[in-house]
Amino acid sequence: MSSRLSLRSPARSSFRPLTAGIPLSAVALAAIASLAPAVQAQSRTQTSISTSAATAPSDQLQQVVVTGTRRVNRTVAESESPVDVLSVADLQRTGTSELATALGQLLPSLNFPRPSLTDASDAVRPAQLRGLSPDQTLVLIDGKRRHTTAVVNINGTQGRGSAPVDLNTIPFAAIERVEVLRDGAAAQYGSDAIAGVINIVLKKGAKGGSVSAEVGQTDAGDGFRHTQAASAGFSLGQDGWIRFALENRHQQRTNRAGVDTRDAATEPRLGQVNNRLGDPDSHQQSAVINAEIALTGSLQAYAVATLSHRDTVSAAFWRTRATAVANNVAGLYPEGFLPLQDSTTVDTGIVAGVRGELAGWSWDASINHGRNRFDIDVANTANYSLGNASPTRFDAGRLSNQQTVLNLDLSREVDLGLAAPWTLALGAEARRERYEIDAGEPASYQGGGASGFPGFQASNAGAHSRHDVAAYASLEGQVTKAFSASAALRAEHYNDFGNATSAKLSGRYAWSPAVALRGTVSTGFRAPSLAQQYFATTSTNLINGALVDAGTFPVESAAAAALGAKPLKAEKSRNVSLGLLLQPLAQWQTTVDVYQIDIDDRILLSANLTLPAALRNQLAAQGVLVSAGRYFTNALDTRTRGVDVVSTWQQDWGGAGRGQYTVAYNHNKNSIRHVDDNPAILTANGLELIDRVSLARATIGSPKDKLVLGAEHRWGPWIGRVAASRYGSFVIRQSNAANDQTFGPAWLLDLSAGWEQGAWSLSAGIDNVTNRYPDRVIAVNAVGGILAYNQFSPFGANGRQYYAKARYQW
């Protein structure tokens, strides 16, 4: 093994006290629960939520939001852009403990498929808003930019080519609410906020806490999962506080692979399920520490620290006996073998800042540092070039992404002689990013490398960094009592690709308390990530039904240049939205928002270019031995049009209890406005940089619409919940148009019942009551029967699931 592995191993072992599993979690829960009698006398601080059955729609509209505004008293009703507000109670009422999965169930505009057999994307799954790329949604924690993952989704997933934020690193126990701004916001927050913003607002204050546990399993008998979590707050001095949130989550794998019929004449395991298709084995521990303390006068210091450690074991394709024999490793695996990708993700972040008041200005100065590290080993495998002498486990390397941000925000009220004082905000930001690839041990990549996932090569390794500075300003307030408006302007300079400027204008006019119209016009941008500029690897991909070694080349490498690559530019966007808010009754509210998003120079990973002999030989002369290649490109201009509808009604039924009923709908259409000319070298060799498969992934690969219906009824201590979701159709294209497949719409029904009395709450539920699976993949695309279900399915392929939850809070 390489010397680098000896440096990595202590980092893993240093985490073992946190990964001890249930025994340690049980001790932690018991210890915190023992504090409950002492703390229970303090009043609880569970914040009212916008979609709680205990909160009337009229109260929901008065929920104060902090996303998309600098005003301290902006409510949902007053917002000039659509904002969804989901409390931790909303998240907990779903049948999952993963944040991205819960958001996917609750929000029609968010899509969270569950890809499998996609290497690192099995461990770090991307979510997408409004059908756009996952990295076109900005994620904040308490208004501070969150760092992205180190993993690049390079295989055939939705969001291919992106390296977004890993939402599932934040435990429910730390969250007060999640605000989702469905509007472009680059002028307010900078790069990435093209599709919208997800702001995770943490619990605050010394009061209140909880301990909870849940278990679940699929109807098929696999996928057993359990989660234990705890949260508590304590006083710091006279006016300060500190909060802790801990979570331990374990998920056993599911498997929906079909019977493997490949190499039928020689395969001793013919007729068996040799592969894995479904959720991987995963074990994660997360912690969040959130604190604030008064210094002098109006001066306050605050800090947020997050930590997540996840071990994941996923699988590659089964290597048949015929493959083992042909590659001289039958002595190791006489019946064939299943390579396993054993990965560890460590995600850390810390924000520290000081805020106060000075000469009429409110100010906030902070430093924000985050890092995501992804280590991958390949087990139960072999390097064919070493034959039966090959090791069966390899250190395949490490990816690391870091971000450090310095922020200064200023705001004050200014009197413009209008209906009310306006809020003026000014700010400056400096950001440094670093992306690093560490090579695996030589045997993991030499001579073809470890089967299943060849390690990162020495030529792939390197560290790359960049910095940018930004200045921004915004002004918002009431022009008249009925008309509010805002404007924002932001200018940034990146040392690697230059300048970017974005602007936003918004307005809202209320004809009456029951009717209001809102709209926004904005420009935006997204800088190419360092991962998109410098990520390089060779991996085994499924291309046209065959397993092929494909290279991913940095755009400025000689290999990419030989295939016509050009340096990346920033994406540029133009967003327009118009919304109507109706509240004809105090108990009933409806919002309708239409939008259009144009993106120029959209960054995506090219098609898998199956190389003819001339190009293979040209790359071989550079020491690059692959049968296919790809690189990142700005080759597309796209347009996204859609509509969001959200309607909520609450009714008090007297002695029969009270209920809340919700209808939420999103219709989204992505289309191509322009495709760059194909590079001459590719045209000469009969290749297309952007093929029909790539175009389909950007346009029709996610559901064109999604409908969520919800009903919740409370009667004394009892709670019943029904949720029905309809996922629209989507299309998967193949290189051969005759093999294209349209996957039809699907209805899913979820049921749960709960009991709340005093500090205790218990609930149990069934997700996907009717055991609905997506359409099966047609035989020609199923790779010998293995790929029974498509990985683009917006609800996965686990079928019916059962769960039970218990919580004690004070």
Phi, psi and omega in degrees: 000154184287160177296332180296328179295323180296336175281329184281324187302316178301326179298321178291313185294331179295344181268352187300326175302331179278340184257019181293347173089214189298318182305312179296318180299319180296319177298316181297317179297318180295321180296316181289323178297328180293341177278347188304315181302325181286330185264339189298335180294338177286146180290145180286153182238041175287115185287143174299147188236154188288337183240018180287144177291344179273359184241125180289153178306323180298326176286325179301320181295338180267003175299123179285133178243154181242357183265130179082011180210154172256354178287147184271351184232023180286129180256171177302317182296326184273351184297137179273355175230153179291130178230123171269134178240118181240124179276171176297330177296321176299315181296318183290337180283349174281171182268029183220162173245010176266131183297313183297322178295317179297316179297322178296328179281329188267332187249118179298333184275355182249132182243127179227083177289171183235077184295151179219156185059040182231033178057232187296337180292343173294327184271327182234093188269138182269148173246149181232143180250132179055034175070009181266180182294144181302330181275007173263012173243126180274138177246131178240152167238117187050041175081001181254136184302131178267142178286156181268168178286162175275346185279131174257127180281098188255350182265198190278045182266164166291135187085020179304131180094357183261158173225078187273185175286142176272097184296332188281006175277349183258121182282149176305324187299339181267349192265134168271313178198166175236126177253125181246110178272114181266070182192152175296137185216028180296328179293337180264325188236350178097200186306148172091341187274053180276309181280331182157192184224134171250114181249116179267112182263123185273156174295148183223161177094161183278343188271145172089152177185177181197157166231144183210161176210150176210155176224156179198164180196155178278161178295335180285352177095001178245186176069028178300136180220152175211147181222135171236137184215155179210147178214139179204150177239151182218155180281146172239106182067209184279321186239002184260172180205160174216139179236144177238140172224130181232146177212137172239124184228131179231133181230120173276156187290154167248160180215118177237025178291151177272174178294133183276118181251011181288154178048048188302327186287334187240355189277116180290341180258024178303136179088000178254162174270103184264339187260173173238130177222104183158198179291142179277168167292132184213138177224118185229140170237136182226150176215143175226131174241129186226125186216156176209142180215140177281137179259271177226142178057234180270004186281131178229141173251144180217161179203148174225127176237134178234145180213132178218136178229123183229126171256130183227137173238114177237173188238153169265191178287146175298132173265120186288169177299321179299322177294317180297318179294314183296335183250018171062034175236021180294336176294330177277321185225081185295339179250009186098178184204160181242103178297138180243137178256109184258103187243154175231125177249123176242120183238121181230149177206148175215133175238130177226136183204172177226138177223158181185195180236138179207120176052041178086355179259138166268133183226155182213118178243131184214159169237137188227116179235133179220152179215138173237124182238134182232113176255141181224129169249153175244123184242165179053047187219190179200153168264111188303328183293343180263357178059214183290350177274000184294142167298160179253001176219138184224144167278112186268355175121188185216143170245144180215135177231132181231151178215133175231127184232132170252128183234142167226118179243135178232142176207152176200163174271139178232140181266112180258010181075021180256201188297330181201160176302147178261160177256120176257129179233136177230153179196164177218149183216141172233130184228136175237133181237149179217131178234134187222140173241124173256133182291153172281180175295149186307320182293344180284342182231341181286148178061034181100336173080182181294129179294131181107319176197090176301139184293163175293128185280161177301326179288339176281334190291152177157164178240136183226141182220164174203168177219157175214155177234149184217151171227143185211157180211149176213154180218128182210147179170191182266121172284312171228179179298331183263341189240121175245155181209161176207156178217144179218145180219136181219135176235134180229152174229121176257139182286346183257338177223000171108214191259155174213136178230138179222152183218158180211136173236134181223155177205158178213131179235126179255111176291327180199173175301343184263344186221129177216148178241136179226156180197157178218151170226130182209158169245157181206181179203163170219119180288141174300130181290159176298325178298319179290335179274329191233355181296136180213135177195166168238126182222160179271118184241154173271110182234117180053041175083002180235150177275123188227140173282116183241136178261137171256118190250135172301143187298334182263009178280160178296325180295316179293320179300324179294341179254013173093017184288152176233154178302146182283148174246167175286144171289146176234138185228158173225120183247135174227133177218152178218128185228152178236128177247125182238134173219076183293333179229156179299332184267001189222128176223147179219137173235140176230122181231125174253151186210157172220132180232114174259131179235123175260149177056044182295134183270128176208164177277135184295174173296160171287109185272102177287113194275132172289171186304319184299316180286324176300318180293323179296319178287324179299326177295338176268002183085015180256110184252093180219161176258347179213157180216163178199161178203168181277148184209155174262040196279353188240145163244128184235164175227133178241124177235143180191179178218139174244133176232128176227124180227130183230135180226135176237141183222130173269118184263020179068231182294345179272005178097195180222152183223158173231139187228133186228137170236124179226136187216141173227131170241129188222132179229122175255137180221163181262126177264330182197143172236128180299156176300142179294136176305141185301322183294326179286319178301318181296336181253014176070030181243154177242127179297314177244106184265180183296331177293316179295318179297320180294321180298325181278348187237306189241012183278349175244158184303138182284342175206164181207132181239130178237122177246132181223143175218130179228131182234133178245132178220102186060230180278356186264145180225131174238141182224135174233131177225130177237135181233136174243117178263127182287177183285159173214163188236134174246118178266154174242168178302323175265115184302335180294342182260006178299152179219133173260125179262122188287168178295157182218137174262136173236140180239129179240137179230142174208156177222144182218167179221128179233126179213116181061234183274352186259146171216135179231145178206157176214150183202170176231121172265140180061060186305321184276006178058046183281129174248155174293166176304145178286148178290136180296153191304321186293338180256002189271001177051071178064029178087355186291309187277076183293327183230149184277140183286351177276356180306126184288348179236018178071199181215044180266345180075202183296142179224143178247148177207160175217144183224149175220141181214140172240127182228155180221000000 
